[in-house]
Amino acid sequence: MTKRYYYKAVNVVNDKFYSSNNSAICPRLLKIRYKYKQFVYPKIEGSKLFVFNSLEDAVSFVSKKWNGKWRIYECEVINPVRMLPICNITKEAVEDFWRLKNENKSVRLYKRLRLQSSACDAVKLTKLVYKEGKYV
């Protein structure tokens, strides 16, 4: 069986790793702190964490960000489900997304990205592969 690789883009703030939702306007509940070699779980019950299906898509995502120090890690995930990420970062939008998704209703109100991603129950950063605009 072939091993599947996933990639997590993290924003580095004071040597700590955070999800891309680590802005001043982002509700605290959506700010996920990742730790190297430790599984991290979502803060919102019934939700999942997003990872990229390819390193190229993760690099493309990071290259569109205009602030912060970004790193990309190869990661181990639990229960990945292929899907597209949501773009709205409010707590209500995330809760609505998962409520509608869990009810098998349309989630067309969210902007679609071309980048391929998966949602998973937990993420563990395992290997640094991209740092400060360069492959490691």
C-alpha positions in Angstrom: 0.0 0.0 0.0 1.3 3.4 -1.0 1.7 6.0 1.8 -0.3 9.2 1.3 1.3 12.5 2.2 -0.5 15.6 3.4 0.9 19.1 4.0 0.0 21.8 6.6 0.9 25.4 6.1 1.5 27.1 9.5 2.2 30.7 10.4 5.1 31.1 12.8 4.7 33.7 15.6 7.2 33.8 18.4 8.5 30.3 17.4 5.0 28.8 17.8 3.0 27.3 14.9 -0.5 28.5 14.1 -3.2 27.9 11.5 -3.6 30.4 8.7 -6.5 31.9 10.7 -4.1 33.6 13.1 -5.1 37.2 12.4 -6.2 39.8 14.8 -9.8 39.7 13.5 -10.0 35.9 13.8 -12.0 34.6 16.8 -9.9 32.9 19.4 -11.8 29.6 18.9 -10.5 29.4 15.3 -6.8 29.9 16.2 -5.3 26.5 16.2 -1.8 26.1 17.7 0.1 23.2 16.1 3.0 21.4 17.8 5.8 19.4 16.2 5.3 15.6 16.4 2.1 15.9 18.5 -1.5 15.3 17.2 -3.7 18.5 17.4 -7.5 18.3 17.3 -10.1 20.9 16.2 -11.5 23.2 18.9 -15.1 23.2 17.4 -16.9 20.0 18.1 -17.9 18.1 14.9 -15.4 20.1 12.7 -12.1 19.0 11.1 -8.7 20.5 10.4 -7.6 21.3 6.8 -4.5 20.1 5.1 -3.3 20.3 1.5 -3.2 17.2 -0.7 0.0 18.3 -2.4 3.1 20.3 -1.5 2.6 22.4 -4.6 -0.9 23.5 -3.4 0.4 24.4 0.0 3.2 26.5 -1.5 0.7 28.2 -3.8 -1.5 29.0 -0.7 1.5 30.4 1.3 2.7 32.5 -1.7 -0.6 34.3 -1.7 -0.3 35.4 2.0 1.2 38.8 2.4 2.3 38.8 6.1 3.8 36.5 8.6 6.5 33.8 8.5 5.2 30.7 6.8 6.4 27.1 7.0 5.0 23.9 5.4 5.2 20.6 7.1 4.5 17.1 5.8 2.0 15.7 8.3 0.3 12.6 9.5 -3.5 12.8 9.7 -6.4 10.9 11.2 -9.5 10.2 9.0 -8.8 12.4 6.0 -11.7 13.3 3.8 -11.0 15.0 0.5 -12.8 18.3 0.1 -12.3 22.0 -0.6 -11.5 24.5 2.2 -13.8 27.3 3.3 -12.6 30.9 3.0 -14.6 32.7 5.6 -12.9 32.9 9.0 -15.7 33.9 11.4 -16.7 31.4 14.1 -20.3 31.4 12.8 -19.3 30.7 9.3 -17.2 27.7 10.4 -20.0 26.4 12.6 -22.5 26.9 9.8 -20.2 25.1 7.3 -20.0 22.0 9.5 -23.7 22.0 10.4 -24.7 22.1 6.7 -22.0 19.6 5.7 -23.1 17.2 8.5 -26.7 17.6 7.3 -25.7 16.9 3.7 -26.9 20.3 2.6 -25.4 22.6 0.0 -22.5 24.7 1.0 -22.4 26.8 -2.2 -22.3 30.0 -0.2 -18.6 29.5 0.4 -16.0 30.6 -2.1 -14.4 27.7 -3.9 -10.6 27.5 -4.1 -8.8 25.6 -6.8 -6.3 24.2 -4.3 -7.0 20.6 -3.3 -7.4 19.9 0.4 -8.6 17.3 2.8 -10.3 17.7 6.2 -9.2 15.4 9.0 -9.9 14.7 12.7 -6.3 15.4 13.8 -3.0 16.6 12.4 0.6 15.9 13.5 3.5 17.9 11.9 6.2 15.4 11.1 8.7 17.0 8.7 9.6 20.5 7.7 9.6 20.8 3.9 9.3 24.5 3.1 10.6 27.5 5.0 10.8 31.2 4.2 10.1 30.8 0.5 12.5 27.8 0.0 12.2 24.1 -0.1 14.1 22.4 2.7 
